[in-house]
Amino acid sequence: MKSLVLAEKPSVARDLARVLGCTEKKKYSIEGPQYVVTWALGHLIELKMPEDYDQKYKTWKLEDLPIIPEKMDLKVIRQTFPQYKGIEQLAKRKDIKDLIIATDAGREGELVARWIIKKVRWKKPVKRLWISSYTDRAIKEGFRQLKPAKQYDALYDSAVCRAEADWLIGLNVTRALTTKFDDPLSAGRVQTPTLGMIIKQEKEIQSFVPKEYWTVHIQAGGLEAEWEHQGEKRVFSKDKANAIIAKVKNQKAVVKAVDRKDKSEQQPLPYDLTELQRDANRRFGFSAKKTSNVLQGLYENHKIVTYPRTDSRYLTTDLAATMADRLEALRSAYKDDVQPVLKQKVKVLASRVFNNQKVTDHHAIIPTEQPVRLSDLSQDEKKLFDLIAKRFLALFYPAYKYETLRVTIESGGETFLAKETTVIDEGFKVLTRQQDGEKHLKSLQHLKQGQTFTIENSRLQEHLTEAPPRFTESDLLARMEKYGLGTPATRADIIEKLLSSQVIDRSNNRLFPTPKGKQLIELVNDELKSPELTAKWEAELEAIARQKGDPEKFLQNIRKQTKRLVTEVKQSDKSYKAHNITGTKCPECSSLMKEIKGKDGRMLVCSNRECNFRKRKDPKLSNRRCPQCHKKMEIHKGKAGMYFQCRKCNLVEKAENRKKTVTKREERQLLKKYSNDEGFGNSMADALKAALKDKK
């Protein structure tokens, strides 16, 4: 008898199969003596759409809303139907004794597996593989300690509640807004309050009125000090600022106090997903989605980091025994940083990192025991892994210690301050010294209380108060985390959804609302755009996952909420005007066309939702780069055929029918196909090898 192992992706299935000794490759599985490993392709099952319950819902009508099925049903996703059928056939095999869930160890991973299990009507025992990394060691250990699937029933309940709540509220409110105001308007349980925060920030920026203020500076005894009164350095009256200057000009200055304080900064804790996304955005300009994708590659393909979608920055106490192996894995890539730690016998100096109470499903993101080869990583992967590795190494370094020196100077009845910081022990900051580039002045060290100087120079510096800046993704992620909007695993997708629905835009790493977004937030129910309400829902979902909440009660409340939100939209007397309507008429139905921003340029789309006509407004961009400015060139078709043009440089190149180069991957696939194909002899495979060799 064998166990059926269900992975989330083919790449993970291959790793599991290799470790479990499965070598017989089939179309939908890899089989071995004890295990049959199969895989989903992300989600294979989804909640049925309205038209699956009744064909009349295929046409969006306001009077049909709200759509609230008595019982939410599941269906197989059409695009991945063959893989589902493959799993269904495996589930019917008489020699399969049980099933092991090996999807990602989190809420969504649980949902992927459980919906498949439910759809195939699985009746045999189910176990759960729960691991934080896909190294061979972690997989072997995980299979030795399989958990009963029942242990994760509450996590599944929470996942179902999340999926059904998003369906009920998102789908109904989106349909209501779209049909009421005759434009594609998307709303949702998490995306709408997130948009609301961006728009609130924009309103503060637009209503901001700059004010002039001045700072007063003096030079005396070779040092510079700044006027300060009760913690305020700004003077909002120029007359008052000039009066201070007049008081101290050419006067004596007395050192009233010299305050020295020894301070320390503790080692930073390792990353959770949100903190890593924020740091990568600040340092490299990575979007949250890009960080998630790159991190998934480090976890799944290279296997050099632990489970990425975690909300904890702590480690469990049992991981202390693995620290030496993790350091050894980093040794070749970070020799200069690891060597001092090994000399100190691998002692974790930031002992507070080990805290079982602060670890939920997964511990913080740290390197695995898999040896690291930086040459195998892309530039983006190197950047991200470097952040994770340095944070991990910081745990073994001492705290950063420094001295602050605060000198209080008095002249003409006014107080001036000079400050200085001196490093005592760089500690963990030695790991990032080059990036920080810190410089420490030592000009105040000789000063003593009672010393006097003559003020050599005094000056005013004029400033303007500044408006609050627009959010970066780092700022927005911090706000979303503060209000409990979404989870670490979903926040990046929420931001991308707002961008793709064109209610916000991104420029120079800053997010700002579009005219569509500004109008949408005015149309949406006040309740739905409140981050407090969504935070309450997320807290309830988390409580359900911890067996402290009632899933039935949660969904009953969501259904009531859906009815109320749809009723509000139906009864709304607000108006909406599509901001992107052009003067161009649709050639098929004569409705006015709308201009939308696509991935590779602007498009004109018919404003009539029943008409699907669309055409490109901007020429399509190619992957060919201009030899002068290196920007992507446009593709055009002329009398002489296809040609490329750089709009900026006005440079034109004719498109040539270049012979396609066979990639290494294509070579391997061809060789594998013909070497293993019983229809061809070895001579055919040999001839192919020779041909490919000649091409090089």
DOKOL-46033 format. One line per 3 residues: number of its first residue (from 1); their letters; for each residue y, x, z of C-alpha. Coordinates in steps of 0.02 Angstrom, whole numbers. Example, Ala and Ser with C-alpha at 12.3 -4.5 7.8 and 13.67 -1.06 7.14 Angstrom:
<recs>
1 = as = -225 615 390 ~ -53 684 357
</recs>
This chain:
<recs>
1 = mks = 0 0 0 ~ 176 58 -41 ~ 354 28 21
4 = lvl = 489 -32 -98 ~ 650 67 -69 ~ 811 -18 -130
7 = aek = 958 102 -162 ~ 1133 51 -214 ~ 1152 166 -366
10 = psv = 1035 258 -485 ~ 1101 430 -431 ~ 1059 394 -248
13 = ard = 890 324 -300 ~ 849 487 -390 ~ 890 588 -234
16 = lar = 785 475 -123 ~ 641 480 -247 ~ 644 670 -254
19 = vlg = 639 687 -64 ~ 504 552 -49 ~ 393 635 -180
22 = cte = 413 500 -314 ~ 393 578 -486 ~ 334 437 -602
25 = kkk = 492 378 -690 ~ 495 200 -756 ~ 632 93 -830
28 = ysi = 684 9 -668 ~ 604 120 -536 ~ 534 290 -488
31 = egp = 360 284 -411 ~ 261 395 -295 ~ 104 389 -186
34 = qyv = 191 300 -40 ~ 355 234 -107 ~ 429 142 -258
37 = vtw = 616 177 -269 ~ 725 55 -363 ~ 913 27 -370
40 = alg = 1053 -96 -389 ~ 1202 -56 -501 ~ 1330 -93 -366
43 = hli = 1319 -283 -347 ~ 1182 -371 -446 ~ 1215 -540 -363
46 = elk = 1379 -633 -337 ~ 1441 -800 -274 ~ 1433 -936 -406
49 = mpe = 1598 -974 -493 ~ 1672 -1152 -496 ~ 1607 -1187 -672
52 = dyd = 1430 -1148 -610 ~ 1444 -1299 -495 ~ 1527 -1412 -625
55 = qky = 1575 -1374 -806 ~ 1738 -1469 -785 ~ 1804 -1324 -679
58 = ktw = 1801 -1211 -832 ~ 1972 -1284 -872 ~ 2096 -1248 -734
61 = kle = 2179 -1409 -673 ~ 2288 -1434 -520 ~ 2212 -1604 -483
64 = dlp = 2037 -1528 -464 ~ 2092 -1418 -318 ~ 2038 -1370 -189
67 = iip = 1863 -1324 -248 ~ 1758 -1310 -90 ~ 1570 -1315 -121
70 = ekm = 1469 -1392 21 ~ 1356 -1240 15 ~ 1400 -1076 -71
73 = dlk = 1263 -1024 -194 ~ 1220 -858 -275 ~ 1192 -807 -455
76 = vir = 1136 -650 -546 ~ 1278 -554 -632 ~ 1246 -571 -819
79 = qtf = 1288 -390 -864 ~ 1159 -320 -742 ~ 1026 -454 -764
82 = pqy = 890 -336 -834 ~ 897 -226 -679 ~ 883 -378 -566
85 = kgi = 730 -439 -664 ~ 654 -266 -643 ~ 674 -277 -453
88 = eql = 607 -455 -454 ~ 448 -397 -542 ~ 426 -255 -416
91 = akr = 446 -378 -273 ~ 299 -480 -338 ~ 179 -332 -338
94 = kdi = 29 -356 -223 ~ 26 -171 -173 ~ 202 -177 -100
97 = kdl = 190 -203 89 ~ 374 -197 142 ~ 552 -162 84
100 = iia = 671 -27 147 ~ 857 -60 124 ~ 935 106 73
103 = tda = 1103 44 9 ~ 1264 116 81 ~ 1264 102 270
106 = gre = 1411 -19 286 ~ 1464 -201 267 ~ 1466 -204 76
109 = gel = 1305 -104 61 ~ 1220 -230 174 ~ 1282 -373 65
112 = var = 1221 -290 -96 ~ 1043 -277 -28 ~ 1032 -442 68
115 = wii = 1089 -547 -79 ~ 956 -466 -190 ~ 824 -496 -54
118 = kkv = 880 -677 -39 ~ 879 -706 -227 ~ 702 -635 -254
121 = rwk = 641 -740 -105 ~ 571 -589 -13 ~ 449 -640 127
124 = kpv = 375 -472 182 ~ 443 -356 320 ~ 613 -271 293
127 = krl = 672 -106 369 ~ 841 -18 362 ~ 882 163 318
130 = wis = 1045 204 409 ~ 1111 378 370 ~ 1283 459 355
133 = syt = 1243 587 220 ~ 1121 610 76 ~ 1063 787 110
136 = dra = 874 812 104 ~ 873 840 291 ~ 969 678 327
139 = ike = 856 576 212 ~ 695 644 292 ~ 763 614 466
142 = gfr = 821 439 418 ~ 650 389 351 ~ 570 452 512
145 = qlk = 686 336 610 ~ 693 177 506 ~ 774 30 596
148 = pak = 722 -154 594 ~ 832 -245 467 ~ 860 -382 598
151 = qyd = 968 -257 692 ~ 1100 -275 552 ~ 1097 -465 534
154 = aly = 1269 -480 614 ~ 1341 -353 490 ~ 1271 -459 348
157 = dsa = 1346 -618 425 ~ 1516 -531 431 ~ 1498 -477 248
160 = vcr = 1455 -654 193 ~ 1603 -725 289 ~ 1719 -599 206
163 = aea = 1652 -638 32 ~ 1661 -828 54 ~ 1835 -821 133
166 = dwl = 1902 -717 -11 ~ 1821 -838 -136 ~ 1887 -996 -52
169 = igl = 2065 -939 -19 ~ 2091 -817 -163 ~ 2016 -925 -299
172 = nvt = 2094 -1090 -244 ~ 2269 -1025 -209 ~ 2268 -921 -369
175 = ral = 2216 -1073 -473 ~ 2344 -1183 -384 ~ 2490 -1062 -414
178 = ttk = 2437 -1026 -594 ~ 2421 -1209 -644 ~ 2574 -1268 -546
181 = fdd = 2692 -1136 -618 ~ 2602 -1105 -785 ~ 2586 -916 -770
184 = pls = 2444 -803 -708 ~ 2489 -787 -522 ~ 2362 -706 -408
187 = agr = 2358 -729 -219 ~ 2232 -681 -87 ~ 2191 -665 96
190 = vqt = 2239 -479 102 ~ 2335 -441 -58 ~ 2473 -568 -24
193 = ptl = 2528 -502 148 ~ 2518 -326 77 ~ 2637 -377 -63
196 = gmi = 2745 -460 69 ~ 2767 -294 161 ~ 2821 -205 2
199 = ikq = 2948 -342 -37 ~ 3015 -344 141 ~ 3047 -156 126
202 = eke = 3132 -184 -42 ~ 3247 -316 34 ~ 3299 -194 169
205 = iqs = 3338 -63 36 ~ 3439 -186 -70 ~ 3539 -253 78
208 = fvp = 3575 -80 146 ~ 3758 -27 150 ~ 3784 162 172
211 = key = 3903 221 308 ~ 3996 385 319 ~ 3967 495 470
214 = wtv = 4003 674 520 ~ 3917 811 618 ~ 4014 947 709
217 = hiq = 3953 1127 706 ~ 4018 1284 794 ~ 3979 1469 780
220 = agg = 3995 1576 935 ~ 3917 1741 985 ~ 3814 1750 826
223 = lea = 3731 1581 853 ~ 3760 1408 782 ~ 3761 1249 886
226 = ewe = 3785 1064 849 ~ 3886 935 945 ~ 3783 808 1041
229 = hqg = 3825 668 1163 ~ 3689 567 1251 ~ 3563 611 1116
232 = ekr = 3677 561 972 ~ 3732 694 847 ~ 3821 580 724
235 = vfs = 4007 539 736 ~ 4055 382 639 ~ 4243 409 654
238 = kdk = 4323 553 559 ~ 4472 551 678 ~ 4355 573 826
241 = ana = 4263 714 736 ~ 4429 802 698 ~ 4480 780 880
244 = iia = 4322 871 936 ~ 4360 1013 813 ~ 4539 1025 880
247 = kvk = 4475 1032 1061 ~ 4359 1180 1032 ~ 4452 1281 900
250 = nqk = 4465 1464 959 ~ 4414 1409 1135 ~ 4291 1489 1253
253 = avv = 4112 1425 1253 ~ 4002 1437 1408 ~ 3812 1434 1412
256 = kav = 3780 1294 1539 ~ 3590 1291 1531 ~ 3444 1381 1452
259 = drk = 3287 1273 1457 ~ 3121 1350 1410 ~ 2963 1246 1395
262 = dks = 2787 1297 1349 ~ 2705 1164 1242 ~ 2542 1144 1149
265 = eqq = 2478 1038 1004 ~ 2296 986 1010 ~ 2179 1012 863
268 = plp = 2186 863 743 ~ 2032 753 741 ~ 1927 746 581
271 = ydl = 1972 618 449 ~ 1929 436 434 ~ 1949 365 257
274 = tel = 2124 294 279 ~ 2194 454 357 ~ 2116 558 217
277 = qrd = 2191 443 84 ~ 2361 458 167 ~ 2353 648 177
280 = anr = 2292 665 -4 ~ 2435 553 -60 ~ 2565 654 36
283 = rfg = 2500 824 -18 ~ 2433 797 -193 ~ 2505 628 -247
286 = fsa = 2328 555 -259 ~ 2321 365 -261 ~ 2209 288 -128
289 = kkt = 2087 237 -265 ~ 2079 413 -336 ~ 2043 485 -164
292 = snv = 1903 358 -140 ~ 1825 402 -308 ~ 1836 590 -284
295 = lqg = 1768 575 -107 ~ 1622 469 -167 ~ 1575 610 -286
298 = lye = 1579 738 -145 ~ 1467 623 -43 ~ 1348 556 -173
301 = nhk = 1335 692 -306 ~ 1373 855 -215 ~ 1312 792 -44
304 = ivt = 1435 905 48 ~ 1525 771 151 ~ 1463 631 262
307 = ypr = 1481 443 234 ~ 1658 413 167 ~ 1701 231 208
310 = tds = 1719 258 395 ~ 1854 196 513 ~ 1816 323 651
313 = ryl = 1890 495 681 ~ 1763 542 816 ~ 1586 611 819
316 = ttd = 1433 558 917 ~ 1369 680 1049 ~ 1203 709 957
319 = laa = 1301 793 815 ~ 1346 939 929 ~ 1176 1015 892
322 = tma = 1213 1016 704 ~ 1379 1109 712 ~ 1304 1282 682
325 = drl = 1213 1223 524 ~ 1371 1142 456 ~ 1469 1302 484
328 = eal = 1334 1403 399 ~ 1348 1287 248 ~ 1535 1328 238
331 = rsa = 1512 1514 265 ~ 1513 1574 85 ~ 1659 1463 32
334 = ykd = 1767 1492 189 ~ 1709 1663 247 ~ 1874 1718 328
337 = dvq = 1892 1554 423 ~ 1710 1537 479 ~ 1682 1718 534
340 = pvl = 1793 1709 691 ~ 1704 1548 744 ~ 1532 1625 728
343 = kqk = 1589 1771 837 ~ 1635 1644 972 ~ 1457 1573 966
346 = vkv = 1504 1412 876 ~ 1597 1331 1021 ~ 1688 1168 984
349 = las = 1854 1191 1075 ~ 1915 1014 1036 ~ 1779 937 1145
352 = rvf = 1865 766 1146 ~ 1799 740 968 ~ 1629 694 1041
355 = nnq = 1647 514 1099 ~ 1509 387 1069 ~ 1618 241 1123
358 = kvt = 1742 274 982 ~ 1612 280 843 ~ 1567 113 765
361 = dhh = 1449 111 614 ~ 1491 289 558 ~ 1569 445 629
364 = aii = 1715 540 553 ~ 1705 623 382 ~ 1643 802 404
367 = pte = 1548 929 296 ~ 1359 912 288 ~ 1230 1050 309
370 = qpv = 1221 1067 119 ~ 1283 1241 65 ~ 1450 1229 -25
373 = rls = 1481 1307 -196 ~ 1664 1286 -239 ~ 1629 1336 -420
376 = dls = 1530 1174 -442 ~ 1681 1067 -394 ~ 1822 1003 -503
379 = qde = 2002 1046 -455 ~ 2026 875 -374 ~ 1862 890 -279
382 = kkl = 1912 1063 -216 ~ 2079 998 -152 ~ 2001 853 -60
385 = fdl = 1855 952 11 ~ 1976 1086 71 ~ 2067 955 177
388 = iak = 1902 896 253 ~ 1836 1073 282 ~ 1997 1135 364
391 = rfl = 2004 983 478 ~ 1824 1016 530 ~ 1854 1202 559
394 = alf = 2007 1161 665 ~ 1888 1091 797 ~ 1827 1269 832
397 = ypa = 2000 1348 845 ~ 2114 1345 999 ~ 2262 1229 1019
400 = yky = 2429 1279 941 ~ 2543 1346 1079 ~ 2730 1370 1066
403 = etl = 2888 1385 1169 ~ 3042 1276 1144 ~ 3210 1348 1192
406 = rvt = 3356 1228 1216 ~ 3527 1305 1248 ~ 3669 1192 1310
409 = ies = 3844 1257 1273 ~ 4005 1180 1336 ~ 4180 1202 1265
412 = gge = 4338 1097 1288 ~ 4239 965 1381 ~ 4119 941 1235
415 = tfl = 3933 983 1234 ~ 3842 1077 1095 ~ 3658 1115 1077
418 = ake = 3559 1255 996 ~ 3369 1245 982 ~ 3230 1365 937
421 = ttv = 3041 1364 931 ~ 2937 1522 958 ~ 2750 1528 922
424 = ide = 2642 1592 1065 ~ 2470 1562 986 ~ 2448 1497 808
427 = gfk = 2278 1426 856 ~ 2209 1303 727 ~ 2369 1315 623
430 = vlt = 2313 1484 559 ~ 2199 1383 443 ~ 2350 1307 353
433 = rqq = 2478 1445 380 ~ 2510 1474 195 ~ 2537 1289 160
436 = dge = 2652 1263 309 ~ 2754 1421 279 ~ 2831 1412 453
439 = khl = 2977 1526 496 ~ 3034 1556 674 ~ 3206 1621 719
442 = ksl = 3227 1727 875 ~ 3416 1729 891 ~ 3425 1631 1056
445 = qhl = 3304 1733 1160 ~ 3438 1846 1236 ~ 3549 1704 1302
448 = kqg = 3573 1675 1489 ~ 3660 1542 1591 ~ 3845 1580 1624
451 = qtf = 3870 1687 1469 ~ 4036 1656 1378 ~ 4085 1672 1196
454 = tie = 4237 1639 1091 ~ 4211 1506 958 ~ 4229 1599 794
457 = nsr = 4212 1452 677 ~ 4204 1262 686 ~ 4171 1141 544
460 = lqe = 4134 961 499 ~ 3989 912 388 ~ 4002 745 298
463 = hlt = 3849 634 274 ~ 3801 459 218 ~ 3670 354 306
466 = eap = 3521 330 191 ~ 3426 173 146 ~ 3245 165 202
469 = prf = 3135 239 64 ~ 3013 138 -39 ~ 2834 151 20
472 = tes = 2719 285 -42 ~ 2535 236 -41 ~ 2522 340 117
475 = dll = 2656 232 201 ~ 2576 71 140 ~ 2402 122 199
478 = arm = 2476 157 372 ~ 2556 -17 377 ~ 2394 -99 317
481 = eky = 2298 -8 452 ~ 2426 -57 585 ~ 2411 -242 541
484 = glg = 2223 -236 510 ~ 2242 -284 326 ~ 2077 -250 239
487 = tpa = 1957 -111 289 ~ 1956 75 247 ~ 1833 32 107
490 = tra = 1941 -105 28 ~ 2123 -50 47 ~ 2126 59 -109
493 = dii = 2059 -86 -215 ~ 2190 -204 -143 ~ 2331 -87 -196
496 = ekl = 2253 -68 -370 ~ 2238 -258 -386 ~ 2424 -278 -348
499 = lss = 2463 -148 -481 ~ 2348 -225 -613 ~ 2417 -400 -583
502 = qvi = 2591 -325 -613 ~ 2670 -387 -453 ~ 2707 -207 -401
505 = drs = 2733 -47 -498 ~ 2720 138 -459 ~ 2849 272 -500
508 = nnr = 2860 449 -432 ~ 2726 406 -304 ~ 2832 261 -238
511 = lfp = 2784 76 -243 ~ 2909 -60 -284 ~ 2897 -247 -324
514 = tpk = 2918 -312 -501 ~ 3020 -470 -541 ~ 2853 -561 -549
517 = gkq = 2806 -501 -375 ~ 2974 -552 -302 ~ 2956 -727 -372
520 = lie = 2773 -742 -321 ~ 2808 -704 -138 ~ 2936 -846 -134
523 = lvn = 2807 -968 -203 ~ 2666 -920 -85 ~ 2638 -1011 80
526 = del = 2722 -928 228 ~ 2557 -929 321 ~ 2468 -831 185
529 = ksp = 2599 -694 172 ~ 2595 -663 359 ~ 2507 -499 402
532 = elt = 2475 -567 578 ~ 2364 -708 513 ~ 2263 -592 401
535 = akw = 2246 -467 544 ~ 2176 -608 651 ~ 2047 -648 516
538 = eae = 1997 -463 502 ~ 1977 -454 692 ~ 1864 -608 686
541 = lea = 1758 -528 548 ~ 1741 -370 652 ~ 1691 -475 804
544 = iar = 1557 -562 698 ~ 1489 -391 646 ~ 1478 -344 831
547 = qkg = 1385 -507 875 ~ 1538 -568 971 ~ 1599 -698 846
550 = dpe = 1538 -862 770 ~ 1519 -854 579 ~ 1504 -1044 561
553 = kfl = 1664 -1075 657 ~ 1755 -941 556 ~ 1706 -1020 389
556 = qni = 1750 -1196 450 ~ 1925 -1133 491 ~ 1939 -1047 321
559 = rkq = 1893 -1210 233 ~ 2027 -1305 331 ~ 2151 -1167 292
562 = tkr = 2108 -1176 105 ~ 2143 -1364 98 ~ 2309 -1341 187
565 = lvt = 2365 -1196 76 ~ 2323 -1289 -86 ~ 2411 -1447 -25
568 = evk = 2568 -1345 9 ~ 2568 -1274 -168 ~ 2540 -1447 -244
571 = qsd = 2686 -1520 -147 ~ 2802 -1372 -179 ~ 2971 -1406 -260
574 = ksy = 3003 -1222 -298 ~ 3027 -1160 -475 ~ 2963 -1007 -568
577 = kah = 3020 -923 -728 ~ 2911 -794 -814 ~ 3018 -636 -816
580 = nit = 2928 -561 -965 ~ 2949 -699 -1095 ~ 3009 -628 -1262
583 = gtk = 3089 -711 -1414 ~ 2933 -677 -1520 ~ 2827 -828 -1566
586 = cpe = 2638 -831 -1567 ~ 2575 -838 -1748 ~ 2431 -953 -1696
589 = css = 2512 -1085 -1585 ~ 2701 -1048 -1598 ~ 2720 -1026 -1409
592 = lmk = 2831 -885 -1350 ~ 2746 -718 -1318 ~ 2750 -624 -1153
595 = eik = 2763 -435 -1139 ~ 2639 -355 -1020 ~ 2605 -174 -973
598 = gkd = 2431 -116 -1022 ~ 2336 44 -985 ~ 2385 122 -1151
601 = grm = 2552 40 -1187 ~ 2640 -128 -1194 ~ 2556 -284 -1261
604 = lvc = 2621 -453 -1322 ~ 2517 -597 -1253 ~ 2534 -782 -1293
607 = snr = 2612 -880 -1148 ~ 2499 -1029 -1186 ~ 2348 -1008 -1072
610 = ecn = 2238 -1102 -1195 ~ 2278 -976 -1332 ~ 2202 -802 -1324
613 = frk = 2310 -717 -1455 ~ 2376 -544 -1409 ~ 2439 -395 -1506
616 = rkd = 2496 -220 -1467 ~ 2683 -189 -1452 ~ 2673 -1 -1430
619 = pkl = 2567 110 -1543 ~ 2401 157 -1466 ~ 2398 326 -1378
622 = snr = 2263 450 -1428 ~ 2183 588 -1326 ~ 2261 718 -1443
625 = rcp = 2403 815 -1362 ~ 2564 867 -1447 ~ 2561 1057 -1474
628 = qch = 2745 1066 -1420 ~ 2769 950 -1270 ~ 2582 920 -1231
631 = kkm = 2605 731 -1210 ~ 2478 611 -1287 ~ 2512 573 -1471
634 = eih = 2518 399 -1548 ~ 2390 343 -1677 ~ 2460 267 -1837
637 = kgk = 2383 209 -2001 ~ 2476 246 -2162 ~ 2440 246 -2349
640 = agm = 2356 416 -2336 ~ 2249 361 -2189 ~ 2257 390 -2001
643 = yfq = 2385 510 -1928 ~ 2450 563 -1756 ~ 2633 565 -1708
646 = crk = 2725 629 -1555 ~ 2868 508 -1523 ~ 2966 635 -1421
649 = cnl = 2955 783 -1541 ~ 2932 680 -1701 ~ 2788 796 -1745
652 = vek = 2655 723 -1862 ~ 2474 781 -1885 ~ 2349 709 -2007
655 = aen = 2187 645 -1930 ~ 2042 750 -1990 ~ 1861 697 -1990
658 = rkk = 1807 830 -1871 ~ 1622 858 -1846 ~ 1571 796 -1675
661 = tvt = 1504 931 -1560 ~ 1342 892 -1471 ~ 1369 906 -1283
664 = kre = 1247 990 -1165 ~ 1199 821 -1095 ~ 1164 751 -1269
667 = erq = 1060 904 -1308 ~ 952 876 -1154 ~ 931 691 -1195
670 = llk = 879 728 -1374 ~ 756 863 -1323 ~ 684 753 -1186
673 = kys = 666 606 -1305 ~ 575 700 -1441 ~ 476 817 -1328
676 = nde = 403 668 -1231 ~ 387 547 -1377 ~ 205 528 -1425
679 = gfg = 258 484 -1604 ~ 314 662 -1638 ~ 218 822 -1626
682 = nsm = 277 982 -1543 ~ 334 1048 -1712 ~ 467 912 -1718
685 = ada = 532 960 -1545 ~ 529 1145 -1593 ~ 627 1110 -1753
688 = lka = 757 1013 -1654 ~ 775 1154 -1527 ~ 800 1277 -1669
691 = alk = 930 1166 -1752 ~ 1029 1146 -1592 ~ 1019 1333 -1561
694 = dkk = 1088 1370 -1736 ~ 1234 1251 -1703 ~ 1290 1361 -1560
</recs>
